[in-house]
Each structure stands twice: as C-alpha cells, then as structure tokens.
C-alpha cells in the first residue's frame, strides 16, 4: 500500500476502510486542514467536507484516519472547471 503524507488543503481524497475501519462505505473528502489534536502515531485528524457525486460539499466533518490509507482523487480539467463555476 503506497504511503501518503498528511494531505494538503484543497486535495480531494477517497477515504476507505484502509484509512480506518469506520469507513465501510467509502466517501470523497475535500481537505480543509490537518487538525493539531493529540493522537496515536501514524494517525491524523483531518477537517474537511464530504462530497457527493457531483463534487459538491454536503457535510463538514472531522475524520480520524491513517494517512497512508487515503487515496488522492485526480480531478479532470472539466471537473475542476465545474467546481469553480459552482463555488
């Protein structure tokens, strides 16, 4: 499993069971920031938005994950442009 450092603001991530057992149902997550909360080694608290299939933010949420289990989602130029038009 490829390692991933704590993501940067604005990145879109696929959060699945590899990041934490609580994510039985995968979700798309747009990162706002890494929270500076006490945690275990290899784990992180992330603050961001859960995204729907249209990449619209539907819920703000803080999640507790292992960054190595996260996957970056590469947005196509059309998706990036559509996000800018909506936001």
LINHUKA-V609254 format. One record per backbone hydrogen bond with DSSP energy under -1.0 kcal/mol. NH is the residue of the N-H (numbers start at 1). CO is the residue of the C=O. E is the energy in kcal/mol with one decimal. If there is no record, write none. Layout:
BEGIN
nh=<NH	NH>
co=<CO	CO>
e=<E	E>
END
This chain:
BEGIN
nh=<10	11	13	14	15	19	20	23	24	27	29	30	31	32	33	35	37	43	44	46	47	48	49	50	51	52	55	58	59	61	63	65	66	69	70	71	73	80	81	82	83	84	85	86	87>
co=<31	8	29	71	27	16	16	20	22	15	13	49	11	47	47	45	35	40	65	63	33	61	30	59	28	56	52	50	50	48	46	44	19	66	67	14	12	76	77	78	79	80	81	82	83>
e=<-3.2	-1.9	-2.9	-3.5	-3.0	-2.0	-1.1	-2.0	-1.1	-1.9	-2.4	-3.0	-2.8	-3.1	-1.8	-2.7	-1.1	-1.8	-2.7	-2.8	-3.0	-2.2	-2.2	-3.2	-2.4	-2.1	-2.1	-2.9	-1.1	-2.9	-2.7	-2.7	-2.0	-2.5	-1.5	-1.6	-2.9	-2.4	-2.5	-2.5	-2.2	-1.9	-2.1	-1.9	-2.1>
END
